[in-house]
Amino acid sequence: MRLVWQATPLYLFLSLAITGLQSVIPAVMLLVNKRIIDLVIANWGNANFIWQPLIVLVAIRFGISLLGAVLNQTNLYVGQIFNDRLMLYTKYILLEKSVQLDLAHFESSEFYDTLSRAQDSGSNYPVRVIQTLTGLFGQSITLISLLGLLFKFNWAIVPLLFFTALPAFWTSIVYSGKRFWMTRMETESGRLSDYIQRVLTNPNFAKEVRLFNLGEHLLGKWSDIRTDFNGKSAAIAFQYAKMRGLSGMLVNSGFYIAYGWTLIQAIAGKISVGDFTMYTGAFSQAQQVLPAILENIAKIYENNLYVSQYFEFLDLKPEVINIPRPRPFPNPIKQGLSIKNVTFTYPGATKPTLRNLSVDIKPGESIALVGLNGAGKTTLLKLLARLYDVDSGTITIDGIPLQEIKLSELHTNIGVLNQDFARYQLSAKDNIGFGNLKERDNQPRIEQAAQDSGADRVVEDLAESYETRLGKMFKGGVDLSGGQWQKIGMARAFMTDAPILILDEPTAALDAIAEYELFEKFRTLTAGKMTFFVSHRFSTVQLADRIVVLENSQIIEVGSHPQLMAKNGLYAEMFSLQASSYKI
C-alpha cells in the first residue's frame, strides 16, 4: 500500500471513492424495487390510482441506473490510468535497484532467479493486489448494506450465509499457496526455457543454430520444459476445480434453504411480496458477494506471495558503497597508484583469483598486464575500477584507499574499454558519447574521439553518419563487423578526460593495418594518463612503460620489454613463441 501511495495517491483515492459509491447501489436498488412492487400490488386494479409516487420511484430507479453506468465508465477510466502509473512506478523502482547493485550480483545464478521472479511479480502483481483490495473495499460496503436488509428479516440467515461460503474460501487459500510454490520451484527451469527461446530468436545465435542443425534439438528441449510446467499446473487446476465444485453445491444448498424459508413467510402473510423479492434478492446477491469477498482475500494472499518476491529483490543491498564521508578523487594524481598485498576471491569461488599482489604505478605511466588465460588480469582491472572490493590488502591513489573515494568520482576519473564492451542498439553518436555523458551532445568532441580510434571511417560509410542506429534489433539499424565495433568501443573510451585509462584487449578484433595505425597514435592518446591495458599481442605490449606478468594468481615479473627479455622468464618464453609463428 505504501508503494501504491508513493506511485499515484490521487488516483488511488479516486478509485476508492468511486468504488464506494458503486457499492451502495445494489442495496438502494433493492429498496426502490420493493417500494415499486408493494405500491403496484397495493393498487392492483385501482381505477383511481395516483401515478405520481410510482413515477417518482421509477425516475429514482432510472437515475440510480444512470449513475451506476456513469460511475462504471469513470471507474474504468480512472482504473486504467491508475494501473498504468502503478506499473510504470514499480518497473522504475526495479530498474533503479538493478542499477544500484554490484557487479557481483550479476555474476550469480541465484540473483537471476530472484530478478526473474521480481520482474514477473513486479510488473503485474502489485496492480492485481490493489485491484483486488479496491474490489474488496466495494464488496464489503455492498455486503454490509445487504446484511442490514437481511437482519431486518431474520438474523439466522447471516450465519447460514457465512457457513456455506467458508469451504470455497478455504479451498482458494490452499490452492493459491500450491500454485505459488509450484511456480517458485520452477523459476530456474522457466529461465532456461526463456533463454532457449532467446537463442532461437536472437540473431547472434541464428547462424550456428542453422549450421549445426540445433533448431529441432533446442525446440524439443524448450517444449519439454514448458510441457512439464503445464502438466503440473493442470494437476493443481484439476484439484482446485473439483473442490470448487463441491463447495459450490454447498452454496446452492444454502440459498435454497433461505429461499424456501422466505417463501413460507410470504405465503403466511408475514411479509409482503415486495419484501419477498427484496430479501431473496438480498440473500442471492449476498451469496455472490460474500464468496467473492472471501475469494478476493484468498487472491490477496496469493498475489501478496508474488509481491513478496518483488520486495525480496528490492531488499538486496550493494556491498560496494560509499563510506559516510567519502573523499574527492585526487586530480591531478601526484604520487601515483599503489597496490599492496591485494588478495581477492570471487563470491562462491573456492580459490583466490589474485594473491598478495603488490606493485606501484607512477602518474602518467602505462602498464601492460600479461599472462595466460585465467591468471587474473581482467580481475585486477575490475578491482582498480572498484567493481569489487578487495578481500585483503589495499589499493590507493595518492595514498587514499579506493574505498574512501566517492564512487561516482572514481568512475568518472577512470576511462574503460572492456573486453566484452557493450554494443548498444542505438545511434553511433550514443555509442561513442556514452563514454562521457556530459559531452554526449558535443559533436566535435565525438568526432575527435572517433578519429583517434579510427572509427571516423566507419561512421563515414553509414547512411546517416553519427545518427545511424547500430545493430539490427530495430528498424533501419546497420550491423558492424567485430573490428568496426571495436573501433566504436575505443572511441567511447577516448571520450573521457579521465587521468586513468583501462583498456582490456583493445586491439583483439582489429586488422593489422588498423592496429598499426592505433600504435602510431597510442603515445599521443595516452599522454599524461595512467594507462593499464591487457593484450595477448606482444606488438601492443611493447608500447607499455612497464609490463606486469601474472601467473597462478600472482605477479611473477615486472619490467620493460628489454628487461623482461633479458630475464628469459615466462614473458620471454611467451614472446618468443608468438614471434616464431610469424617466421617462415
N, C-alpha and C positions, 0 to 999 in steps of 0.2 A: 504493500500500500504506500509505503514511503517512496518507493521507486516511481510509482504512478503519480503521486502528488508532485514529485520533482519534475516529471515529464510534462504533464498537462493538467494543472489543478482546475482551471476554468472549465474545461470540457468534462472532467470527472464530475464536478458539481452539477453542470447542466444535465449530464446523463442521469445522475441520481434523481434530480428534481423531476425530470420528465417521466422517468420510470415510476416514481412515486405517484404522480398524477394518474398515469395509466392504470396503476394497480387498484385504485379505488373504484374504477369504472364498472367492473363486473358486479360488485355488491350493489352499487347505486342502480344499475340496470335491473337487477332482480327486484329491488324495492319498487321501482317505477312500473315494471311489468305486473307486479302483484296488485298495485293500485288500479291499473288499467283493467285487469281481469275481474277484480272484485266489483269495479264500477259497472262493467259490461253485464256481469251476471245479475247484479242487484237491479239493473234496469232493463232486464231482458223482456222484450215485448212492450215496453212502456212508450205509448204514443206521445206522451208529453215530456219525453226525455230532454233534459237541458244539456246541450252539446259542449258548452264552454269548458267545464272541468276536464272532459275527455280530450278536447282539442289541446288544452294546456299540457296535459300529461304526455300526449303523443308528440307535441312540439319539444317538450323537455327530453323525451327519449331520442328524438331526431337530433337535437342539439348535442346530447351526450355522444351519440354515434358519430357526428361530425367532429367533435372534439377528439374522440378516440382516433379517428383517421388522421387528423392533423398532427396529433401527438406522435402517432406511429411513424409518419413520414419525417417529422422533425427529429425523432429519436434515431432513425436510420441515418440521417444526415450527420447529426452530432456524433453518433457512434462511429461512422466512417472516419471522420476527422480525428476523433479520439484514438481509434485503433492505429491510424497511420502515424500519428505523433508519438504514441507509446512505442510502436515498433521501431520507429526511427531512433528514439532515445535509447532503447535497450541495445540496439545494434551499435550505436555510437559508443555507449559505455563499454561494451565488449571489445570493440576495436581499440578504444583508448587504453584499456587494460592490456591488450596484446602488445601495444607499442611500448608500454612501461616495463614489460617483463624482460628478464635477462635472456641472453642467447642460450644459456644452459637449459632453459625451459624448452626451447625449440629443438633441442637435441635429445629429448626424452620421449619414448613411446607413450608413457603414462600421461604426459602432458597432452599429446594429441587425442587420447581418449577423452580427457577432461574437456579439451577445446571442442571436440566434435559434439559431445553431449551438450555443452553450453551453447553452441551455435544452433543446434536443433531446438533446445529448450528456450533459449533467449529470444528467438525470432517469433515464436507463436504463443508459448505458454503463458507469459505474463499477460498478454492480451486476453487469452482464454480465461485466466483466473479472474480478471476484472469483469469480463463479460458475464461470467458465472456469478460473481459477487453482486453485480448490478441486478442480474435477473433474480437472484436470491432475495435481494432487498425488496424488489417489486412483488415477488411471490409471497413474501412474508406479510406485506401490507394487505395483499389480496386475501390471504388465508385468515388473517386476524379479523378482517371485515366479514368474511363468510362465517367464521366461527361465532361472531357476535350474533348473526342471524340464527344459527343452529342452537345456540344456548337458550334463546327465547322459546324454542320448541321443546327440546329435551337434551339435557346436558349429557346423558349417557351415550348419545351418538358420537360425541367427540372422542372418548376413549376408543370406541369401535373404529373410528377413522384412523387413529394412530396405530392401533393394533394391526390392522390389515395392511398398513403401509410399511411397517418396520422390516419385514422379511426382504422386501425389494431393496431397502436401504442397505441392509447388511450384505446382501449379495453384491451390490455395487461397490461397497467398500472393499470386500475380499478380492474381487476380480480386478479392481483398479490397481491394487497392490501387485497382483500377479502380472498384469500387463507391464507395469513399470519395471519390475525386477527382470522380467524376460527381456525387455528392450535394453536395459542397462547391461545385462550379461552379454548381449550381442553387440556391444559397442565396437569392439576390435574387428569382429568379422564384418560388421557393417562398414567400417572404414576400409577394410580390404576390398569389399565389393565396389565401393565408391572409387578406390584407387584403380581397380581394373577397368572400371567404366571410363576413367580419365585416360588410361593407357589406350583404350580402344578408340577414343575420340580426339586425342591430342596429336597435333602434327609432329611433335618431337619424337613420337614413337611410331608414326604411320609407316615409315619406310621399313623398319625392322619387323613390324607386325606382318607386313606383306612378304618381305624377302624370306623370313624364317617360317612362314605359314603359321603364325601364332594365333591368328584370329579365332579359329574354331576352339583351340585349347583354352584360351582366356575366356571366351564367351561361355564355354561349358563350366569353367570354374566359377564365373560370376553367377551363372544360372543356379548352380548347386547351392551357393551361399544364400541367394535370395529365396530359393525354393525351401530350404531348410528353415529359414526365418518365417516364411509364410505358413509352413506346416505347424510350427509352434504357436504362431498367432491364431491359426484356425482352431487348434485344440482348445485354447483358452476361450475363444469366441463361442465355440460349441457348448462348453460347460456353462458359460455365462448365459447364453440363450435359454438353455434348459432350466436353469434356476430362475431366470426372469419369468419364464412361462408358468412355473409353479406358483411364484409369488403373485403373478397377475391373476391367477384363479382365485387366490385368497382375497385380492382387492375386489374382484367382481362379486364374490360371495357377500362381502361386507356391504357393498352398495345395495344389493337386493334385499338384504335384511332391513336396512334403513328405509328402503323404498316401500317394502311391504308394511312396515310399522306406520309410516306416514300415510299410506293408502287407507289403512284401518282407521286412523284418526280422522281422515277426511270423510269416510263413509259414515262414521259415527256422529258426524256433525260437530266435532270438537274444533276443527279448523276449517277455514273457507277453502274454496277451490284455488283462490289466489295464493293463500298460504301454502297449499299443497304444491303448486308449481314453484313457489319461491323456495320452500325447504328442500324439495327434491333437487331443484336446480342448484341450490347452495351446496347440498351434500355431493352432488355429482361433480361440481366444479372443485370443491374442496378435495375430493378424491383424486382429482387430476393435479391440483396444485400441491398437495402435501407430498405425494411421491416425487413430484418434480423438485420440490424443495430438498427432500432427503437425497435425491439423486444428485442435485447440484452440490450438496455438501460432500457427497462422495467424489464428485468431479473436482471440487476444490482440493480435496485430499490428494487425488491422483495428480492433478495439474501442479499442485504445490510440490509434490515429489520431483517433478520435472524442473520446476522453477528453482528448486534447491540446487540442481546441477548447474544452473546459470550462476547462482551466487557462490557455488563451490569454485567456479573459475574466477569470479571477481575477488574471492578471498586469497588467491595466490599472491605472494609477495615477492618482489625482486630482491635479490641479495646484493647486487652491485648498485649501491645507492650513495648519495652524498652524505657526508658526516654533517652534524648540526650546523657547523660554521665552516663551510669549505673555503679554501684559499684560491685566489685567482691563478690562472696559468702564468708562469714566468715568461713574459715575452718582451724583449728578446731573451733567448736562452744564453746564459753566460758561462755556466760551469759545465753543462752537458747532462747526459742521461747515464745513470748508474744502475746496473743490475747486480744485486748482491745475494748470493746463496739462494736463488729462487728455485723452489720446487712446486710442481703443480700436477694434480691428478684430476682427470675429467670425472664428473659425477657418475657414479656407478661403475667406474673402472677399478681394476684391482692393482694395476701398476702405474706408477707416475709417468707422465709423458715427458716431463722435464725434471732433472735432479741437480740441485746445487749449482745452478748456472750463475756465473759471475763474469761481467765484462763492463768496461766503462767506454762511453762514446762521447766524443768531443762535439761541440756545436759545429754544424756545417759538415760533419764527417759523413761519408757514405759507407754503409756496411752491407756486405753481401752475406747471406746465410746459405750455407751449402751442406748437403748431407743426403744420405739415402732416404727413400720414402719412409715416412713414419718416424723420422729422427726428432721431430718436434719443431721444425722451422716455422710452419704456419701457426702453431700453438703459441710460440713466443711472440709473434706479431699480434695475436689476439690479446695477449697479456699486456703488451705495450699500449694497445688502444683501450685497455681496461674493459674488454668484453667479458672477461673473467677476472676474478681476484686471485692472487697467488695464495697457495696453501701456507707457504713459509718463505722467509726472505723478504726483500724489498726491491721495488723499482722506484727510483727517484729522478726528478728533473730539477736541476739546481738545488738538490738536497731536499726537495719536497716530495714525500711519498705520493704516488698516484692517487691513493685513497683519500688524500686531503685536498686534491684539486677538484674544483667543481666539474662535474661530469660533462655538462654541456660545453664548457670552455675547453676541456680536454679534447673532446671530439671535434670541436671547431678548429683546433690547432693541430689536428692530425689529418693529412690527406691520405686516402686509401684507394688502392686498386686491388680488389680481392681476386684470387684465382678463379673463383666462381662468381664473378661480378654480375650484378643484376642487369637483365636485358628488359627494360621497361617497354611495354607495348604502347608507347606514347611518342610524341614528336622527337625528332633528332635534337631540337633545342632543349627539350626537357631532359633527355638522356644525358646531355652534356651539362646543362645548367644545374642539375641536381647536385653536382659536386660542390656548389656554393650557392645555396638557395637565395641568399641576399642579392646575388648578381645574376639571377636567372633571367632577368629582362635586359641585362647589359649585353646587347648584341655584339659589340666589338670585342668584349671580353670572351664571349663564347667562341667567336671566330678565331681569336688568337689561340685559345686552348685547342681548338680543332687543328689549327695549323701546326702547333707544337707536336701533336701526336700523329699527324699525318691523316687525321680524319677529314680534313677540309676537302681532299679529293674525293672521298666517299660521298660527302654531302653534295658536292658539285654535280654529281651524277643523278641525284634524286630529283624527281619532278617538281616538288615544291620546296626544294632546298631544306632549310632548317625546320620548316613547318611540316615536313613529310612525316607521317606516322610510321614508326619502325615495327616490324613484326607483322604476322599475318592474322592475328587474332581479330582485328577489326577491319571494317571495310576501307579500302584504299591503302592499307598498310603494305610496306615493302620489307621483305626479309633481307638480311645481310649474311655474308659469309662469316665464318668464325673470325678470320683476320680483320674483316671490316668492323665487326662488333668490338673486337679488342681495341681497335683504334678509337672507337667511340668511348669505350670504358676508360682508356688512358686520358682522353680529353677531359673526361669528368674529373679524374684525379688531378689534372693540371689546372683545373678551375680555381683551386684553393690557393690562398695566401699562407697556408699553414707552414710553420717552421719545421714540422716533421712530416716526412713523406714515406708511406709504406706501399711498396709495390710487390705483389705476390705473383710470380711468373708473368711479368709484364709483356714478354715477347713470345709466349708459348704458341700463339696462333698466327704470328706474323711471318710473312715470307722473308726470304733472305735480304731482298732489297729494302723492304720496309724496316727490317731490323737494323740494317746498316745505317739507314737514314736516321733512325732513332738514336743510334750510338753517337752519330755526329752531333746531335743536339743534347745528348744526355748531360754533359757537364754544365751546359748553359741552363738547362731546365731545372737542374738540382742545385745550382749555385746558391750557397748560403743556407741551404736546407739540410737538416739531419735526415739522411735517407737510409732506409732499410729495404733491401729487396731480396727476394728469393728467386733463384733461377737455376735450371739444370743445364743452361747453355753457358759454357765457360767463357765464350767470347763476351758475354754480358757481364759475367762475374769479374772479369779482369778490370772493369771500369771502376770498381769499388776501391776506396782508400784502404780498407781492410776487409779481410774475409774471415768469417767465423764458421768453423766446421763443426757440425754436430754428429755424434754417433752414440747410439744406445742412450738417448735422452740426456747426454752430457756434451759440454764443449770440450773438444779434444785438441783443436788447433785454432790459433788466431794469428793473422799476419797479412801482409800484402801478397800479391801473386808471386813475385820473385822469392820472397821469404819462405812461403809455403812450398814452392817447388824445390828450394834448396833443402828443406827438411826431409823431402822424399817420403812423406807420410800418406795419409788417406787422400788428402786433396791432390797431391801429385799423382797418385795412382788413378784417381777418377779423371783428372785432366788428361793424362796420357792415354787412357782407354778411349776417351771421346775423341781426342786428336787423331788416334790411329784409324778411326773409322773414315777420316777424310783422306787418308793416304791411299794411293793407288798401288 
